[in-house]
C-alpha cells in the first residue's frame, strides 16, 4: 500500500498548487487488489460525469467530482514520469488511494493477458502499442464520450478504447555550445527533412539515436508508410554504416550525453522531445536544444495513454479519475514533471520547447501500432542497427 501524505493540499491558485505538487514521488507499492470479491459491472462508457464532462472546456480539478475510494493501476511508465500527478490527487482528496504496480509495458501487458480477473482498474501505457494489444485481446472497455471528445481523434483509439494523456514528438536534439566542432556554420542549417540526417556527410560520427525504443520503432513504421519500405531500409542502413551513428539504450542517457558535451559524446541526437525538456526544466541554461523536421516521420507525435480494463472496482471513480488526468492540473503536472505536451487542445503548453502549433507533425493513425512494432524492429536489425 502506498504512503499517504498527512497534509491535505488546499485548493489554491493553479500555479501555486503545481509548484507545491510538482516533482513529488510517492512511495507507491504493490496493488491492493481493489476488486475484492465483487467489482462494478457498469460499463465505463455509460457513467455520467459527476459534475461536468471534460469536453465542456478547460476544466480544473475544482470543476470535477470528488474522488473517493481506491483505484489501482498497472503502469508501463516509470514513477519519475507520472507519480507526481498521483500524489497530487491523493493530496487533493483525503479519501482517495492510488495504488500502482510499476513495471515495463511488456511485463504489464503479458500479465494482464494471462489474468482471468484483473486486480487493477487501469493500464497506463508508455505508448499506444501496448494499449492496442490489450484492446485486441478484449481486455479494455470503451471510454466515456466526454473523455473521447476532449482529445483529438489522432491521439486516441479509433473506436474509443484508449486515450492519450500526454504526448511527445520525435525531435532533433543538439548541443548548442559545440557548433565549432561540426562542419555547420549555423545551427539554422540543420535540415527539416529527416532523410538528410542519413545522407548529409556533416552528421558522420556526431549523430546518435536509440533504436531499441518503441517510439523509434514507431518512427520507422511511420517512415515505411510514408516513404515505402525500400527507402526506409536505405535510411537505416546509411545511419548505421555511413554516419556511424552513436547508439544508446536509454533516452535519458542519450540526452544527458548530448547535454554533457564530452569529447566522446554525440553532438546531435534523434530522440523524444521530452528528454531534452526534462533537462531544460531543471536548468534553462543547459546547452541541449531541440529543433524539428517538417511534416515527416522525423517529428511524429505519439502519446502515453490510459485504457480502462474490462473489470473495475468502481466505474464512477475510474471514469472521474481519467477526467482528472485530462483536466488542467493533471495536464500541467505532467508537462512540468516529464516535459511532455498536453493532449487537450485548449490547455496551453508551458514547457521549454516550441509549442505544438510551431511544429508540423504528420497526421498518423496511432491505432495501427502493434505491441512490439515487430516489423519495424526486424527492419532495423536487418539493416545493421543494434544497440
C-alpha positions in Angstrom: 0.0 0.0 0.0 1.2 3.4 -0.6 2.3 6.1 1.9 -0.3 8.8 2.2 0.5 12.4 2.8 -0.9 13.6 6.1 -1.3 17.1 4.8 -4.3 17.9 2.8 -3.4 20.3 0.0 -5.8 23.3 0.0 -7.3 24.4 -3.3 -5.2 27.4 -4.1 -4.2 29.1 -7.3 -3.2 26.9 -10.1 0.5 27.9 -10.3 0.9 27.7 -6.5 -0.7 24.3 -6.5 1.5 22.9 -9.2 4.6 24.3 -7.6 3.8 22.6 -4.4 3.0 19.3 -6.0 5.5 19.2 -8.9 8.3 16.7 -8.7 6.9 14.8 -5.7 7.2 11.0 -6.0 5.2 9.0 -3.6 6.4 5.7 -2.2 3.8 3.7 -4.1 3.8 0.0 -3.6 2.0 -3.0 -5.0 -1.5 -3.3 -5.9 -4.2 -3.5 -3.3 -6.5 -6.0 -5.1 -9.2 -3.4 -5.4 -11.8 -5.6 -6.9 -12.1 -7.9 -4.0 -14.9 -10.4 -4.4 -17.1 -8.0 -6.4 -16.4 -5.3 -8.8 -18.6 -2.8 -10.7 -20.2 -4.2 -13.9 -21.4 -0.8 -15.1 -19.8 0.0 -18.4 -17.5 3.0 -18.1 -18.9 4.5 -21.3 -22.3 4.7 -19.5 -21.1 6.5 -16.5 -22.1 10.2 -16.5 -19.7 12.8 -15.2 -20.1 13.6 -11.5 -20.3 17.3 -12.4 -19.1 18.4 -15.9 -17.7 16.4 -18.8 -14.1 17.2 -19.7 -15.4 18.1 -23.2 -17.1 21.3 -21.9 -13.9 23.4 -22.0 -10.7 23.7 -20.0 -11.6 22.4 -16.5 -9.7 22.4 -13.2 -10.0 19.7 -10.6 -12.3 22.1 -8.7 -14.8 21.7 -11.6 -14.8 17.9 -11.3 -16.3 15.5 -8.8 -14.5 14.4 -5.7 -12.5 11.2 -5.8 -13.2 8.7 -3.0 -12.1 5.1 -2.8 -9.2 3.1 -4.1 -8.0 2.9 -7.7 -5.3 0.5 -8.9 -3.1 1.0 -11.9 -0.8 -1.1 -14.0 1.8 1.3 -15.1 4.2 0.8 -18.0 5.6 4.3 -17.3 8.2 4.9 -14.6 7.5 6.7 -11.3 9.5 9.8 -12.2 7.3 10.3 -15.2 3.8 10.2 -13.6 3.8 9.6 -9.8 3.7 13.4 -9.2 0.1 13.6 -10.5 -1.0 10.6 -8.5 0.4 12.1 -5.3 -1.1 15.4 -6.1 -4.5 13.7 -6.5 -4.1 12.0 -3.1 -3.2 15.3 -1.5 -6.3 16.8 -3.1 -8.7 14.1 -1.9 -8.3 12.7 1.6 -10.4 9.6 0.8 -8.5 8.6 -2.4 -5.9 5.9 -2.5 -3.9 5.3 -5.7 -2.1 2.0 -5.9 0.4 1.5 -8.7 2.2 -1.6 -10.0 5.3 -0.3 -11.7 7.0 -2.3 -14.5 7.7 -2.1 -18.2 5.0 -2.2 -20.8 5.8 -5.8 -22.0 5.5 -7.2 -18.5 2.3 -5.4 -17.7 0.6 -6.4 -20.9 1.6 -10.0 -20.6 0.4 -10.1 -17.0 -3.0 -8.7 -18.0 -3.3 -11.1 -20.9 -2.6 -14.0 -18.6 -5.1 -12.9 -15.9 -8.6 -14.3 -15.7 -9.7 -11.4 -13.5 -7.8 -8.1 -13.2 -6.7 -6.7 -9.8 -6.3 -3.3 -11.4 -8.6 -0.8 -13.0 -6.4 1.0 -15.5 -3.4 0.3 -17.7 -1.2 3.5 -18.0 1.0 2.8 -21.0 4.2 4.4 -22.3 2.9 4.1 -25.9 -0.1 3.2 -27.9 1.1 -0.3 -29.0 0.5 -1.8 -25.5 -3.0 -0.4 -25.4 -3.8 -1.7 -28.9 -2.6 -5.2 -27.8 -5.0 -5.1 -24.8 -7.9 -3.9 -27.0 -7.3 -6.7 -29.5 -7.4 -9.1 -26.6 -10.8 -7.7 -25.4 -9.3 -6.5 -22.1 -10.3 -2.9 -22.5 -13.7 -1.2 -22.4 -14.8 1.9 -24.3 -14.3 5.2 -22.6 -17.0 7.8 -21.9 -18.0 10.1 -24.7 -16.9 13.3 -23.0 -13.4 11.9 -22.4 -13.1 11.0 -26.1 -14.5 14.3 -27.2 -11.9 16.2 -25.1 -8.9 14.6 -27.0 -8.3 14.9 -30.8 -9.1 11.7 -32.7 -5.5 11.3 -33.8 -4.4 11.0 -30.1 -6.8 8.1 -29.2 -8.0 4.7 -30.4 -10.2 4.8 -33.5 -13.1 3.1 -31.6 -12.6 4.9 -28.3 -10.9 2.1 -26.3 -8.0 4.2 -25.0 -7.0 7.8 -25.0 -3.7 9.6 -25.0 -3.0 11.6 -21.8 0.3 13.3 -22.8 2.3 13.4 -25.9 5.8 13.7 -27.3 7.3 14.4 -30.7 10.4 13.0 -32.3 12.9 15.7 -32.3 16.5 16.7 -33.3 18.5 17.4 -30.1 21.8 19.2 -30.3 24.4 20.8 -28.0 24.3 24.5 -28.8 27.9 25.0 -27.5 29.6 22.6 -29.9 28.9 24.2 -33.3 32.7 24.8 -33.8 33.2 21.0 -33.7 30.9 20.5 -36.6 31.0 21.4 -40.3 27.9 23.6 -39.9 28.2 27.4 -40.0 25.0 27.8 -38.0 22.5 25.5 -36.3 19.9 27.0 -38.6 21.4 24.8 -41.3 20.0 21.7 -39.6 17.7 20.0 -42.1 13.9 20.0 -41.9 13.8 16.7 -43.9 14.7 13.6 -41.8 16.1 11.9 -44.9 19.1 14.3 -44.9 20.3 13.2 -41.4 21.3 9.9 -43.1 22.7 11.4 -46.3 24.5 14.6 -45.3 28.2 13.8 -44.5 28.3 16.6 -41.9 26.5 14.3 -39.5 29.0 11.5 -39.7 30.3 10.4 -36.3 28.5 13.2 -34.4 24.9 11.9 -34.6 23.1 9.5 -32.2 19.8 7.6 -31.7 18.1 4.9 -29.6 17.0 2.0 -31.9 15.5 -0.1 -29.1 12.8 2.3 -28.1 9.2 1.9 -29.0 9.0 5.4 -30.3 12.0 4.9 -32.6 10.3 1.8 -34.0 7.1 3.8 -34.3 9.0 6.4 -36.2 10.4 3.7 -38.6 6.9 2.3 -39.1 5.6 5.8 -40.0 8.5 6.3 -42.4 7.7 3.0 -44.1 4.1 4.1 -44.6 5.1 7.5 -45.9 8.2 6.7 -48.0 8.0 2.9 -48.6 10.0 0.0 -47.2 13.0 0.2 -49.5 13.6 3.9 -48.9 13.3 3.4 -45.2 15.7 0.4 -45.3 18.2 2.6 -47.1 17.8 5.3 -44.5 18.5 2.9 -41.6 21.5 1.4 -43.5 23.0 4.8 -44.1 22.5 5.8 -40.5 24.2 2.6 -39.2 27.0 2.4 -41.8 27.7 5.8 -43.4 27.0 8.0 -40.4 28.5 5.7 -37.8 25.6 6.7 -35.5 26.1 6.5 -31.7 23.5 4.1 -30.3 22.0 4.4 -26.8 19.8 2.0 -24.8 18.1 4.8 -22.9 16.6 8.1 -24.0 17.7 9.9 -20.8 21.3 8.7 -21.2 21.3 9.9 -24.8 20.0 13.4 -23.9 22.4 13.7 -21.0 25.3 12.8 -23.2 24.4 15.4 -25.7 24.0 17.9 -22.9 27.2 16.9 -21.2 29.3 17.6 -24.3 32.3 15.4 -23.7 34.8 14.5 -26.4 33.2 11.1 -26.9 29.7 12.3 -26.6 27.5 12.8 -29.7 26.7 16.4 -30.6 23.3 15.7 -32.2 20.6 13.1 -31.5 17.3 11.9 -32.8 15.1 11.4 -29.8 11.9 12.1 -28.0 11.3 15.8 -27.2 10.6 15.2 -23.5 14.1 14.0 -22.6 15.5 17.4 -23.6 12.6 19.2 -22.0 13.2 17.5 -18.7 16.8 18.7 -18.7 15.8 22.3 -19.6 13.0 22.2 -16.9 15.8 21.7 -14.4 18.3 24.2 -16.0 17.1 26.6 -18.6 20.7 27.5 -19.4 21.6 23.9 -20.3 23.2 23.7 -23.8 20.8 21.0 -25.1 18.4 22.4 -27.6 15.8 20.9 -30.0 14.7 21.5 -33.5 12.2 19.6 -35.6 11.8 18.3 -39.1 8.7 19.3 -41.1 5.7 17.1 -41.7 7.6 13.8 -41.9 8.2 10.8 -39.6 11.1 12.7 -38.0 8.6 14.7 -36.0 6.0 12.1 -35.4 3.7 12.9 -32.5 2.9 9.9 -30.2 1.2 9.6 -26.8 1.3 7.9 -23.5 -2.2 6.9 -22.6 -4.7 5.0 -20.5 -7.2 2.3 -21.1 -9.8 1.0 -18.6 -9.7 -2.7 -18.1 -12.9 -4.7 -18.6 -13.3 -5.3 -14.9 -13.1 -2.4 -12.4 -13.8 -1.8 -8.8 -15.8 1.4 -9.0 -16.8 2.5 -12.5 -17.7 6.1 -11.5 -14.4 6.6 -9.6 -12.4 5.2 -12.6 -14.1 7.4 -15.1 -13.7 10.5 -13.0 -10.1 9.7 -12.3 -9.4 9.7 -16.1 -11.2 13.0 -16.3 -8.8 14.4 -13.7 -5.8 13.3 -15.8 -7.2 15.4 -18.7 -8.1 18.4 -16.6 -5.8 21.4 -16.4 -3.8 20.4 -13.3 -3.3 16.9 -14.5 -2.0 18.0 -17.8 0.3 20.7 -16.4 1.7 18.4 -13.7 2.8 16.0 -16.4 4.2 18.8 -18.5 6.3 20.1 -15.6 7.4 16.7 -14.3 8.1 15.0 -17.6 8.4 17.7 -20.2 5.5 16.4 -22.3 2.9 18.0 -24.4 -0.8 18.2 -23.4 -3.4 16.4 -25.5 -6.3 18.7 -24.6 -6.2 21.4 -27.2 -7.3 24.3 -25.1 -4.6 23.7 -22.4 -1.6 25.8 -23.0 1.8 24.2 -23.3 4.0 25.6 -20.5 7.3 23.8 -21.2 10.7 24.9 -22.6 10.2 23.6 -26.1 8.3 25.1 -29.0 4.5 24.9 -28.8 2.9 22.2 -31.0 1.4 25.0 -33.1 5.0 25.8 -34.1 5.8 22.2 -35.1 4.4 20.4 -38.0 4.0 16.7 -37.1 2.3 14.5 -39.7 -1.2 13.0 -39.3 -0.7 9.4 -38.3 -3.0 6.6 -37.1 -1.6 5.5 -33.7 -4.2 2.7 -33.6 -2.1 0.9 -36.2 0.8 0.4 -33.8 1.2 -3.2 -32.5 2.7 -4.2 -29.2 6.2 -4.8 -30.4 6.2 -2.9 -33.7 7.8 -6.1 -34.8 8.1 -5.4 -38.5 9.9 -2.1 -37.8 12.1 -3.8 -35.2 13.0 -6.5 -37.8 13.8 -3.9 -40.4 16.1 -2.0 -38.1 18.0 -5.2 -37.2 18.1 -6.4 -40.8 19.9 -3.2 -41.8 22.5 -3.5 -39.1 21.4 -1.1 -36.4 21.8 -2.7 -32.9 22.0 -1.0 -29.5 
